[in-house]
Amino acid sequence: MSGMFVVKIGGSLLTDKNGYCAPNKEMVRQYARTIASAWDRLRGNLILVVGGGSYGNAVPIRYNLKDASLPWKDRDLSMMTVKMFEWLSLVTEIFREEGVPCYPFQPSGFVVTDDKHPVRFFVEPVQHVLDHGVVPLFSGDLVFDLKREFIIFSSDNIPELFVDRMPLQRVVMLTDVEGVLEYAEDGLERRVIPAVTKENYREVLLCTGPSRKQDITGGMKNKLEALLRLAEQGVEGVVTSGRDASALLPALFEEKPQGTVIRPWVKRGLVEDVDRVFGL
């Protein structure tokens, strides 16, 4: 198999993130058409992740499912998964109409975490879907946790499930900003940080934080942490604006894409003694 690509399209691009289960169907369709235009190149080589947006962030708040320590009700435990599958089903339907076959997967059905870290997951069906030339489609979900009963598993962390099983080449995260931004002391945005490396990642992390929109999974900080863990294992990451769906293709294929590039710390397949990010 050639190198695999993972694309995560941010929920703020595909939904009204401050609303409740409010999809932007036209934007979903624009992304479907963009992928369809490069289908010969992407068929069998693309894993697609869609951010939960106004589904994944609003539903846990409404039903007290952000954290198992909250006074949640057993009758409501299913609501995160139910609404996320509603979202995945909508995306699958629109992509199908535009000629891009997708198969939706829900993390609650194949991932178990231990103190928020995935420890058991079964990804073989994903490989079968790819072998049939179909796009595996994911989003975040409620998953069961060995220590915390359950957690909200962010779509930003989906690509890490595949890093040991598939030859990931590049992971692209499309957002509503131009990349990882540097901030001035007054809190104003200054510039896009063009590259994150083993040498500067600590300083860059200090620039990141939670989203300014409704968000329960950590915003840009969580995205960058996830991409750093992938970079540790030899996978290149890109964070760039996806306000225009056509930006997806250059972010995937250009040698020097717009936005922020998270450079791999090692070559894939080589073992090197590097600092372990965040103790993982």
C-alpha positions as CSV (number, residue, x, y, z in Angstrom):
1,M,0.0,0.0,0.0
2,S,1.2,3.5,-0.8
3,G,1.2,6.2,1.9
4,M,-2.1,6.9,3.6
5,F,-3.6,10.3,4.2
6,V,-5.9,11.3,7.0
7,V,-7.9,14.5,6.7
8,K,-9.8,16.0,9.6
9,I,-12.3,18.7,8.6
10,G,-13.1,20.9,11.6
11,G,-16.6,21.0,13.0
12,S,-16.5,24.8,12.9
13,L,-16.3,24.5,9.1
14,L,-19.1,22.0,8.6
15,T,-21.6,23.2,11.3
16,D,-22.7,26.2,13.2
17,K,-20.4,25.4,16.1
18,N,-22.3,27.6,18.5
19,G,-25.6,26.1,17.6
20,Y,-27.2,22.7,18.4
21,C,-26.9,19.9,15.8
22,A,-26.8,22.6,13.1
23,P,-25.0,21.3,9.9
24,N,-23.8,23.4,7.0
25,K,-24.9,21.0,4.3
26,E,-23.6,23.2,1.5
27,M,-20.1,23.1,3.0
28,V,-20.2,19.4,3.4
29,R,-21.1,19.1,-0.3
30,Q,-18.3,21.4,-1.3
31,Y,-15.8,19.1,0.4
32,A,-17.4,16.0,-1.2
33,R,-17.0,17.6,-4.6
34,T,-13.4,18.5,-3.9
35,I,-12.6,14.9,-2.9
36,A,-14.5,13.6,-5.9
37,S,-12.3,15.8,-8.2
38,A,-9.2,13.9,-7.0
39,W,-10.9,10.5,-6.5
40,D,-8.5,8.5,-8.7
41,R,-5.6,9.7,-6.5
42,L,-7.4,9.3,-3.1
43,R,-9.3,6.1,-3.6
44,G,-8.1,3.5,-1.1
45,N,-5.6,6.0,0.4
46,L,-7.8,8.4,2.4
47,I,-9.3,8.2,5.9
48,L,-11.7,11.1,6.6
49,V,-12.5,12.6,10.0
50,V,-15.2,15.2,10.5
51,G,-15.3,17.3,13.6
52,G,-18.3,17.1,15.8
53,G,-19.0,20.9,15.8
54,S,-22.5,21.7,17.0
55,Y,-23.1,17.9,17.5
56,G,-20.1,16.8,19.4
57,N,-19.8,19.9,21.6
58,A,-23.4,20.8,22.2
59,V,-24.9,17.3,22.9
60,P,-22.7,16.4,25.9
61,I,-23.4,19.8,27.4
62,R,-27.2,19.4,27.0
63,Y,-27.2,15.9,28.5
64,N,-24.5,16.3,31.2
65,L,-22.1,13.9,29.4
66,K,-19.0,16.0,29.3
67,D,-17.6,14.1,32.3
68,A,-18.8,10.9,34.1
69,S,-18.6,12.8,37.4
70,L,-21.5,14.9,36.4
71,P,-25.1,14.0,37.4
72,W,-25.9,12.3,34.0
73,K,-28.9,10.0,33.6
74,D,-28.8,6.5,32.3
75,R,-31.6,7.2,29.8
76,D,-29.3,9.9,28.3
77,L,-26.1,7.9,28.0
78,S,-26.8,7.0,24.4
79,M,-27.5,10.5,23.2
80,M,-23.9,11.4,22.2
81,T,-23.6,8.3,20.1
82,V,-27.0,8.7,18.6
83,K,-26.5,12.3,17.6
84,M,-22.9,11.6,16.3
85,F,-24.3,8.8,14.1
86,E,-26.9,11.2,12.9
87,W,-24.1,13.5,11.8
88,L,-22.0,10.8,10.2
89,S,-25.1,9.5,8.4
90,L,-25.8,13.0,7.0
91,V,-22.2,13.4,5.8
92,T,-22.2,9.9,4.3
93,E,-25.4,10.6,2.4
94,I,-24.1,13.9,0.9
95,F,-20.8,12.3,-0.1
96,R,-22.6,9.4,-1.7
97,E,-24.7,11.9,-3.8
98,E,-21.5,13.5,-5.0
99,G,-19.9,10.1,-6.0
100,V,-17.7,9.5,-3.0
101,P,-18.5,6.3,-1.2
102,C,-18.0,6.5,2.6
103,Y,-18.5,4.0,5.4
104,P,-19.2,5.5,8.9
105,F,-17.5,4.2,12.0
106,Q,-18.2,5.1,15.6
107,P,-15.4,5.0,18.2
108,S,-17.8,3.8,20.9
109,G,-18.0,0.5,19.1
110,F,-14.3,-0.2,18.8
111,V,-12.3,1.9,21.3
112,V,-11.8,1.5,25.0
113,T,-9.7,4.1,26.9
114,D,-7.8,4.0,30.2
115,D,-7.7,7.4,31.8
116,K,-8.4,9.0,28.4
117,H,-5.7,7.0,26.5
118,P,-6.8,4.4,23.9
119,V,-5.7,1.0,25.1
120,R,-8.0,-1.4,23.1
121,F,-9.2,-0.8,19.6
122,F,-10.0,-2.9,16.6
123,V,-9.1,-1.3,13.2
124,E,-9.1,-4.3,10.9
125,P,-12.5,-3.4,9.4
126,V,-11.1,0.0,8.4
127,Q,-8.5,-1.8,6.3
128,H,-11.2,-3.8,4.6
129,V,-13.2,-0.7,3.8
130,L,-10.1,0.9,2.2
131,D,-9.4,-2.3,0.2
132,H,-12.9,-1.9,-1.3
133,G,-12.0,1.7,-2.4
134,V,-14.4,3.2,0.2
135,V,-13.5,6.1,2.5
136,P,-13.7,5.2,6.2
137,L,-15.5,8.1,8.0
138,F,-15.1,9.0,11.6
139,S,-16.0,11.6,14.2
140,G,-15.6,11.9,17.9
141,D,-17.9,10.0,20.3
142,L,-18.5,9.0,23.9
143,V,-16.3,6.0,24.6
144,F,-16.0,3.8,27.7
145,D,-13.0,4.3,30.0
146,L,-11.5,1.9,32.5
147,K,-10.9,4.5,35.1
148,R,-13.5,7.3,34.3
149,E,-16.5,5.2,33.3
150,F,-16.7,7.2,30.0
151,I,-15.1,10.1,28.3
152,I,-15.7,12.3,25.2
153,F,-13.1,11.0,22.7
154,S,-12.1,13.9,20.4
155,S,-12.0,13.6,16.7
156,D,-8.6,15.2,16.9
157,N,-7.3,11.9,18.4
158,I,-8.7,9.5,15.7
159,P,-5.6,9.6,13.5
160,E,-3.4,8.2,16.3
161,L,-5.4,5.0,16.3
162,F,-3.9,4.1,12.9
163,V,-0.3,5.1,13.2
164,D,0.9,1.7,14.2
165,R,-1.3,-0.2,11.8
166,M,-1.1,1.8,8.5
167,P,1.6,3.7,6.6
168,L,0.4,7.2,7.4
169,Q,2.1,9.8,5.3
170,R,0.4,13.1,6.2
171,V,-2.4,14.1,8.6
172,V,-4.1,17.3,7.6
173,M,-6.3,19.3,10.1
174,L,-8.5,21.9,8.4
175,T,-9.7,24.6,10.7
176,D,-11.3,28.1,10.7
177,V,-7.9,29.8,11.2
178,E,-4.9,30.0,8.9
179,G,-2.7,27.6,11.0
180,V,-1.2,27.6,14.5
181,L,-1.1,31.3,15.4
182,E,1.4,33.2,17.5
183,Y,-0.1,35.7,19.9
184,A,1.1,39.0,21.2
185,E,1.1,39.8,24.9
186,D,-2.2,41.7,24.4
187,G,-3.8,38.5,23.1
188,L,-4.0,39.7,19.5
189,E,-3.1,37.2,16.7
190,R,0.2,38.0,15.1
191,R,1.2,35.5,12.5
192,V,1.0,31.9,11.4
193,I,3.8,29.8,12.8
194,P,5.1,28.1,9.6
195,A,6.7,25.0,11.1
196,V,6.7,23.1,14.4
197,T,9.8,20.9,15.0
198,K,11.4,18.9,17.8
199,E,13.4,22.0,18.7
200,N,10.5,24.5,19.0
201,Y,7.4,22.6,19.9
202,R,7.5,23.6,23.6
203,E,7.4,27.3,22.7
204,V,4.7,26.8,20.1
205,L,2.5,24.9,22.6
206,L,2.5,28.0,24.8
207,C,0.7,29.8,22.0
208,T,-2.2,27.4,21.8
209,G,-5.3,27.1,23.9
210,P,-9.0,26.3,23.8
211,S,-11.3,27.4,21.0
212,R,-13.1,30.7,21.3
213,K,-16.3,28.9,20.1
214,Q,-18.3,26.2,21.9
215,D,-15.7,23.5,22.5
216,I,-15.2,20.7,25.1
217,T,-12.1,19.0,23.8
218,G,-9.3,21.5,23.9
219,G,-9.2,23.5,20.7
220,M,-5.9,24.1,18.9
221,K,-3.9,22.9,21.9
222,N,-5.4,19.4,21.6
223,K,-4.9,19.3,17.9
224,L,-1.2,20.3,18.2
225,E,-0.6,17.7,21.0
226,A,-2.1,15.0,18.8
227,L,0.0,16.0,15.8
228,L,3.1,16.1,17.9
229,R,2.6,12.6,19.1
230,L,2.2,11.6,15.4
231,A,5.4,13.5,14.5
232,E,7.2,11.5,17.1
233,Q,6.4,8.5,15.1
234,G,7.4,9.9,11.7
235,V,4.1,11.3,10.4
236,E,3.9,14.8,9.0
237,G,1.1,17.0,10.1
238,V,-0.5,20.1,8.6
239,V,-2.8,22.7,10.2
240,T,-4.4,25.1,7.8
241,S,-7.5,27.0,6.9
242,G,-10.4,25.0,5.4
243,R,-12.8,27.9,4.9
244,D,-12.4,27.2,1.1
245,A,-12.9,23.4,0.5
246,S,-10.5,23.5,-2.4
247,A,-7.7,24.1,0.1
248,L,-7.9,20.4,1.0
249,L,-6.0,19.2,-2.1
250,P,-2.9,21.4,-1.8
251,A,-2.8,20.7,2.0
252,L,-2.6,17.0,1.1
253,F,-0.3,17.0,-1.9
254,E,1.9,20.1,-1.9
255,E,5.5,19.7,-0.6
256,K,5.2,23.0,1.2
257,P,1.5,23.6,2.0
258,Q,0.0,26.8,3.4
259,G,-0.4,27.0,7.2
260,T,1.6,25.2,9.8
261,V,3.6,22.1,9.1
262,I,4.4,19.8,12.0
263,R,7.7,18.1,10.8
264,P,8.3,14.5,11.7
265,W,11.0,13.9,14.3
266,V,12.0,10.5,12.9
267,K,11.8,8.6,9.7
268,R,9.0,6.0,9.8
269,G,10.4,2.6,10.5
270,L,13.4,3.8,12.4
271,V,13.8,3.8,16.2
272,E,15.3,6.9,17.7
273,D,15.6,8.1,21.3
274,V,13.5,11.3,21.4
275,D,11.8,13.2,24.1
276,R,8.4,11.6,24.8
277,V,5.7,14.2,24.4
278,F,3.5,14.7,27.5
279,G,4.8,11.5,29.1
280,L,3.1,9.2,26.6
